[in-house]
Every structure is written in structure tokens, then in C-alpha cells.
Amino acid sequence: MNKTKKKIIETTIQLFNESGFANVKLPLIANTASISLGNLTYHFKKKEDLILSIYQLFQEELALITKDYEVLSDFGGMNLQLRDFYNFQQRFRFFYLDLLEIERAFPAIAEKHHQHIEGQISGLEKSFVHNMSIDNLVPQESPRIYKHLAQQFWMCTVFWLMQLAVRGKEGTIEEMTESAWMLVYPYATEKGRNNFKEIFNTEKIG
């Protein structure tokens, strides 16, 4: 990617984060990036082209975090990924706040992202089943238990920024990670609960 295209993309991400996806037009992007509108449209003829390029970058950077779901890890490893994901959300804040609007406006992104979501939830489920196999989580009679837990864990983390926004609140990385792990804690074995103490550096959770 050449220097100008990279500058346009990074400027657009910044503006989207500040003002929201729907409120940013190409002239504002060009002005903020200190380039002419003609130069911008030379690289990105319309806003859709720019959004698609940003989503490609989004996928590439998120893949660096989620790829480790394929290498099954314990609670500590999962927590490191979760913290990385929090920082990733801050970089692409607009995407998580305007997700439904973006999907409605750009069906091509929606289709790709739906597939990505299923992969995320499946990866979490595998990680929970793995932690059950290494005695961090209590075995369950139905495999659906950890499937649903994976969905809940995913919802808690992916919609963390949204729920803060609609409540008019700010949050921290510690609050987000603890909220997610609160869903898992009731299923933990004694060994698993000891691991929680190490993760949160405390004698108890909450």
C-alpha cells in the first residue's frame, strides 16, 4: 500500500472513531488528510471503496489476535487475547459502535463479517472445551452448555463498547475482562478458580 493510501485510510479511521461512520464525507477526509479531493478519489473513487479497504485492514489485524484460538490455550492465554482484543476495539471503535449500520449499507462486508463471527464463537467454544479437558472447567452433560457460554462471552466482549455508549458510560480494560470472565467463573473447577486468582492477582473475583 502506498503512503498516500495509507494516510487516507488512517485519517478515515480516526474521523469515523470521532464522529461516526455516517457523519464523515469524502471532502472532510481529504481536508483532514491535507490532500485534494481529486487525489483522494484517485485512490478511492467512492466511500464504499474506502470502507472495503478499511475492513480488509480490520480483518488482517484481527486475524493476528484470533489466530491463537486455533492453538488451544488455558485461561491465562485466553485473557491475553482478550486484552489484545480490547485494544483492537479502541483502534476500530467506530466499527463496533456502527456495526449494524455498516452491515446494512455494505452487504459485502456483512457477509464476510457473519462468517468471521461464526469462526470467533467456534474458536471460543473449542477453547472452553479444551479448558474442560485440562480440568479448568467442570465437565457438562451437554456440549451445548459451552457452546452457549461461547456465544455469551462473545456478546459480552464484542458489544462492550456499544453497551457503554447507550448507558452514557466509560469503561476500562479491567472492567471488560472481568465482566467476560464472570460468565465463565461459575463453571470453573478448583484448579480453574486458582487460575482466576492468578489472572486477576486477587484472592477472589468481584
Secondary structure, DSSP 8 states (H G I E B T S, - for coil): --HHHHHHHHHHHHHHHHH-GGG--HHHHHHHTTS-HHHHHHH-SSHHHHHHHHHHHHHHHHHHHHGGGGS---HHHHHHHHHHHHHHHHHTHHHHHSHHHHHHH-HHHHHHHHHHHHHHHHHHHHHHHHHHHTTSB---S-THHHHHHHHHHHHHHHTHHHHHHHHT----HHHHHHHHHHHHGGGB-HHHHHHHHHHHTSSS--
